[in-house]
Amino acid sequence: MRVLFIHQNFPGQFRFLAPALAALGHDVQALAITPRSSPPKVTVHPYVLAEKNGSGHPWAMDFETKSLRARACASKMLELSAGGFVPDVVVGHAGWGETWMVKDVWPRTRVLAFQEFFYGSGLGFDPEFSAPDRESRFRVRLKNASLLPGLDAMDWGYCPTAWQRAQFPADYQHRISVIFDGVETERICPQRVPELKLGSPEITLRDGEEIVTFVNRNLEPCRGYHIFLRSLPRLLSLRPRARIVLVGGDGCSYGSPPPTGTWKDRFLGEVRERIDPSRVHFVGLLHYGQLINLFRMSRCHVYLTYPFVLSWSMIEAMSCGALVVGSRTAPVEEVLRDGESGLLVDFFDHEALATRVAEVLAQPERFTELRARARATVVERYDLLRQCLPRQLALVQAVVRGDPPER
């Protein structure tokens, strides 16, 4: 079988699936703008964006950006086709326009699309930053317009959670399976870490300390950074020995950037005079091994999010045996059950968040069973080798055969 993966930052969500198919002896190739790595036995072809956005109406910018990717990707597909490569199936992330033209280049090739998110659920969720006004609704509708060609072009799709699937138009949901990316639970597991050095300037964390972790790609409102910062004055007052470790960059992954400066500095400025800076550590972005060791040391991991895609970090923290205090929002509630596999708080109630985290720090033995059940949840539902990867492989085969896959 010949398989072509398409992901602008390959491997992305296909970091396990692509090498697994190659290991089975299939001819696996990939297209990417900026490939992050090249898995064993996978041939990666970079494609180039030869055109830039114009200066048109702002509502059209997102569609234009994805159109430019679609065209550049189609040019590379035509080049591969001229060289004799015709894939049996294309597996691609549908969010950036890259899969739009597959059927125009290879009419008989099957398309399996990773469908990550259809926008609208977060509109007006946080009134501090967005209102459900007419202008915002217009923008969301035009943003989703760039997702419709990918939905139309797919033979089948899949996404990580049932809630994410439910955000797509009803006409497409019956052709989208729910399969999580997968966690290597045998490797990402509880383990004693006596000491961990992080950041610059370097800090040293030691086993047994009251370590609270907060992890995002970038520290921004969509992932509740402002709520977490506002919880710190009370939390640090309640727990004088607590140490707060924040992992993340200064940029903006989701939503709009601040008018000036960074979200990190804006909200740190709000609380700076009411916290002890020697106990609040911003360590930037970490190497993966460092991040896993930090989860292992964490006495309490806080995960907050608007109704949006679920971060790998929450599942990985649970797999490491960390107790997660999460926001009572979708799709967190799909994974984390309050009092069963973690604890939930209202997203906006930073005082309640501080109180809950302080309880966890004060009585770690009280939550031992919750930590065990959190890991058991990940092993039972999200384990890579036992659950997710076999289902992904079966889905690829079913799509190639034209069989109705499981949902």
C-alpha positions in Angstrom: 0.0 0.0 0.0 1.2 3.5 -0.8 0.4 6.1 1.8 1.0 9.9 1.6 0.8 12.0 4.7 0.2 15.7 4.5 0.9 18.0 7.4 2.6 21.4 7.2 4.6 20.6 10.3 4.9 16.8 9.8 4.7 14.5 11.6 2.4 16.4 14.0 -0.5 14.2 14.9 0.9 11.4 12.7 4.1 10.9 14.7 3.1 7.4 15.6 0.9 6.4 12.7 3.3 7.2 9.9 6.3 5.2 11.2 4.0 2.3 12.2 2.7 2.0 8.6 6.3 2.2 7.3 7.4 -0.5 9.7 4.6 -2.8 8.3 6.3 -2.5 4.9 4.1 0.1 3.2 5.5 2.8 1.0 5.1 5.8 3.2 5.8 9.4 2.1 4.9 12.8 3.4 4.5 16.4 2.3 5.4 19.3 4.7 6.4 22.9 4.7 8.6 22.7 7.7 9.1 19.1 8.7 9.9 18.7 12.4 11.5 15.3 11.8 11.7 12.4 9.4 10.5 9.1 11.0 12.4 5.9 10.0 11.5 4.6 6.5 9.3 7.7 5.7 10.3 9.9 2.8 9.5 13.5 3.4 9.1 16.0 0.5 9.1 19.7 1.5 6.8 21.9 -0.5 7.3 25.6 -0.9 4.8 28.4 -0.6 5.6 30.4 -3.7 3.0 33.1 -3.2 2.1 35.5 -0.3 -1.1 36.8 1.0 -2.4 40.0 -0.7 -3.9 43.0 1.1 -7.6 42.1 0.7 -10.4 42.2 3.2 -9.4 40.8 6.6 -12.3 38.3 6.5 -10.7 36.7 3.4 -7.2 36.4 4.8 -7.7 33.0 6.4 -9.3 31.5 3.3 -6.6 33.0 1.1 -3.8 31.6 3.4 -5.3 28.1 3.1 -5.8 28.5 -0.6 -2.1 29.3 -1.0 -1.2 26.1 0.9 -3.7 24.1 -1.2 -2.1 25.3 -4.4 1.5 24.8 -3.2 0.6 21.3 -2.0 -1.2 20.5 -5.2 1.9 21.5 -7.2 4.0 19.1 -5.2 1.5 16.3 -5.6 1.5 16.9 -9.4 5.3 16.6 -9.3 5.1 13.3 -7.4 2.4 12.0 -9.8 4.6 12.9 -12.8 7.3 10.7 -11.2 4.9 7.7 -11.0 3.8 8.0 -7.4 0.0 7.4 -7.0 -1.0 6.9 -3.4 -3.7 4.5 -2.3 -4.6 6.8 0.5 -3.7 10.3 1.6 -3.8 10.9 5.4 -3.8 14.6 6.0 -4.6 17.4 8.5 -7.6 19.1 7.0 -7.2 22.3 8.9 -4.8 24.1 6.6 -6.2 23.5 3.2 -3.5 21.0 2.2 -5.9 18.2 1.4 -8.3 20.2 -0.8 -6.9 19.2 -4.2 -6.0 15.5 -3.6 -9.0 14.2 -5.6 -8.2 16.7 -8.5 -4.6 15.2 -8.8 -5.5 11.6 -8.0 -9.2 11.0 -8.5 -9.2 7.4 -7.2 -7.1 8.0 -4.2 -8.9 7.7 -0.9 -8.6 10.6 1.6 -8.6 10.2 5.4 -8.6 13.6 7.0 -7.6 14.5 10.5 -10.4 16.9 11.5 -9.3 18.8 14.5 -11.8 21.5 15.2 -14.8 23.4 13.8 -15.0 26.9 15.3 -17.8 28.5 17.2 -18.0 26.9 20.6 -15.7 29.4 22.2 -17.4 32.4 20.8 -18.2 34.7 23.8 -17.1 32.1 26.3 -14.7 34.5 28.0 -16.4 38.0 27.9 -13.1 39.6 28.9 -11.7 38.8 25.5 -14.5 38.0 23.1 -18.2 38.8 22.8 -20.8 36.9 20.9 -21.4 40.0 18.8 -22.4 40.0 15.1 -18.9 40.9 13.9 -17.3 37.9 15.8 -20.0 35.6 14.3 -19.2 36.8 10.8 -15.5 36.1 11.4 -16.1 32.6 12.7 -18.4 31.7 9.8 -15.7 32.9 7.3 -13.0 31.0 9.3 -15.1 27.8 9.1 -15.5 28.4 5.3 -11.9 27.3 4.9 -12.7 24.0 6.6 -15.6 23.0 4.3 -13.5 22.1 1.2 -11.5 19.7 3.4 -14.7 18.1 4.7 -16.1 17.8 1.3 -12.9 16.2 -0.2 -12.6 13.5 2.5 -13.7 9.9 2.2 -13.6 9.7 5.9 -12.2 11.7 8.9 -11.2 11.2 12.5 -10.7 13.5 15.5 -9.5 13.0 19.1 -12.6 13.5 21.2 -16.4 13.0 20.8 -17.0 16.6 21.7 -14.7 17.8 19.0 -16.6 15.7 16.4 -19.9 17.1 17.7 -18.7 20.6 16.7 -18.7 19.8 13.0 -21.8 20.2 10.8 -24.2 17.3 11.3 -24.0 16.4 7.6 -20.3 15.3 8.2 -20.3 13.9 11.7 -21.4 10.4 10.5 -18.1 10.2 8.5 -15.8 11.1 11.4 -14.4 8.5 13.8 -13.2 9.4 17.3 -9.7 8.1 18.0 -7.3 9.9 20.3 -3.6 10.3 19.2 -2.3 7.9 21.9 0.0 8.0 24.8 3.0 5.6 25.3 1.9 4.7 28.8 4.7 2.2 29.4 7.2 5.0 28.9 5.2 8.0 30.2 4.6 6.6 33.6 5.0 7.4 37.3 8.6 7.3 38.4 10.5 8.9 41.3 12.6 11.9 40.2 14.9 12.9 43.1 15.9 16.2 41.5 15.2 18.2 38.4 17.0 21.3 37.1 15.1 23.6 34.7 15.1 27.0 33.0 17.5 29.9 32.7 18.3 31.1 35.3 18.3 27.5 36.5 16.0 26.3 39.3 16.3 23.1 41.2 13.2 21.1 42.1 13.4 18.3 44.6 11.2 15.3 45.3 8.7 15.9 48.1 8.2 19.6 47.4 4.8 21.1 46.9 5.2 21.6 43.2 2.3 22.9 41.1 2.6 22.7 37.4 0.9 24.6 34.5 1.9 23.7 31.0 0.9 25.3 27.6 2.6 25.8 24.3 2.1 29.5 24.9 0.8 31.3 28.0 -2.4 32.8 26.8 -6.1 33.3 27.8 -7.4 30.4 25.6 -5.7 28.0 28.0 -6.6 29.9 31.2 -3.3 31.5 31.9 -5.0 34.7 33.2 -7.2 32.6 35.6 -4.2 30.6 36.9 -2.2 33.8 37.5 -5.1 35.3 39.4 -5.3 32.2 41.6 -1.6 32.6 42.8 -1.9 35.3 45.5 -4.4 33.2 47.4 -2.7 29.9 46.7 0.8 31.1 47.8 -0.8 32.6 50.9 -2.5 29.3 51.8 0.6 27.2 51.1 3.8 29.1 52.1 6.0 26.3 50.8 4.4 25.8 47.4 6.4 26.3 44.2 4.7 27.2 41.0 6.3 26.0 37.7 4.9 27.5 34.5 5.9 25.9 31.1 5.2 27.8 27.9 6.4 30.4 25.5 5.6 34.1 25.2 3.8 33.9 21.8 0.2 33.3 20.8 -1.0 30.0 19.5 -4.8 30.6 19.7 -6.9 33.6 19.6 -5.7 37.2 19.2 -2.4 38.6 20.5 -2.6 41.4 23.1 -2.6 45.0 21.9 0.9 45.4 23.2 3.5 43.2 24.8 2.7 39.6 25.7 -0.1 37.9 27.5 2.5 36.5 29.9 3.7 39.9 31.1 0.2 41.5 31.0 -1.2 39.1 33.6 2.0 38.8 35.6 1.8 42.5 36.0 -1.7 42.1 37.5 -0.4 40.0 40.4 3.3 40.9 40.7 2.9 42.9 43.8 0.9 40.1 45.6 3.1 37.1 45.0 6.5 35.9 46.0 8.5 35.8 42.7 11.1 33.4 44.2 8.4 30.7 44.3 6.9 31.4 40.8 9.1 29.9 38.1 8.7 30.6 34.4 10.9 28.0 32.7 9.9 28.6 29.0 9.7 25.6 26.7 11.2 22.3 27.8 12.7 19.3 26.1 10.1 16.4 26.2 12.1 14.3 28.7 12.2 17.3 31.1 8.5 17.8 30.7 7.7 14.2 31.6 10.0 14.3 34.6 8.2 17.5 35.7 4.9 15.8 35.5 6.3 13.0 37.6 7.3 15.5 40.3 4.1 17.5 40.2 2.0 17.3 43.3 -0.8 19.1 41.4 -1.1 19.8 37.7 -3.5 22.6 36.7 -5.1 22.4 33.2 -7.6 25.1 32.1 -9.0 25.6 28.7 -11.8 27.3 26.8 -14.1 24.8 25.0 -11.4 23.8 22.4 -9.1 21.0 21.4 -7.7 18.9 24.2 -4.0 19.3 24.9 -1.7 16.2 24.9 -0.2 17.6 28.1 -3.2 16.9 30.3 -3.3 13.2 29.3 0.4 12.8 29.6 0.3 14.4 33.1 -2.4 11.9 34.1 -0.3 9.0 32.7 2.6 10.1 34.9 0.3 9.9 37.9 -0.1 13.6 38.4 -3.3 14.8 40.0 -5.0 17.1 37.6 -7.2 20.0 38.7 -9.0 20.9 35.4 -11.6 23.3 34.2 -15.2 22.2 34.0 -15.2 22.7 30.3 -15.4 20.5 27.2 -13.6 18.3 26.3 -11.8 18.1 29.7 -15.0 16.6 31.2 -14.9 13.8 28.6 -11.7 12.5 30.1 -11.5 13.8 33.7 -14.3 12.8 36.1 -14.6 15.0 39.2 -13.7 13.0 42.2 -13.0 9.9 40.2 -9.9 10.6 38.0 -9.2 14.2 39.0 -10.8 17.3 40.2 -12.9 19.9 38.3 -13.4 23.6 39.0 -15.3 26.4 37.3 -13.0 27.9 34.6 -13.5 31.5 35.9 -13.4 30.9 39.7 -9.7 31.6 40.5 -10.4 31.7 44.2 -12.0 28.2 44.1 -9.0 27.0 42.0 -6.6 28.2 44.6 -8.5 26.6 47.4 -8.8 23.2 45.6 -5.0 23.2 44.7 -4.2 24.1 48.3 -6.2 21.1 49.5 -4.3 18.8 47.2 -0.9 20.2 48.4 -1.9 19.9 52.0 -3.1 16.3 52.0 -1.3 14.4 49.2 -2.1 11.0 50.7 -5.8 11.8 50.5 -5.6 11.8 46.7 -3.4 8.8 46.2 -6.3 6.7 44.8 -7.4 9.5 42.4 -3.8 9.6 41.0 -4.0 5.8 40.4 -7.4 6.1 38.7 -6.2 9.0 36.6 -3.4 6.8 35.2 -5.8 3.8 34.8 -8.1 6.0 32.8 -5.3 6.8 30.3 -4.1 3.2 30.1 -7.6 1.9 29.5 -8.8 4.5 27.0 -5.8 6.3 25.5 -2.9 3.9 25.5 -1.1 4.1 22.2 -0.2 0.4 21.6 -3.3 -1.2 23.1 -6.0 1.2 22.0 -5.2 4.2 19.7 -2.7 3.0 17.2 -4.4 -0.3 16.4 -7.6 1.6 15.7 -5.8 4.2 13.6 -4.2 1.4 11.5 -7.5 -0.4 11.1 -9.1 2.9 10.0 -6.5 3.4 7.3 -7.1 -0.1 6.0 -10.9 0.3 6.1 -10.8 3.6 4.2 -8.5 2.0 1.5 -10.9 -0.9 1.1 -13.9 1.4 1.0 -15.5 -0.4 4.0 -17.6 1.7 6.5 -15.1 2.3 9.4 -16.1 2.2 13.0 -17.1 5.6 14.5 
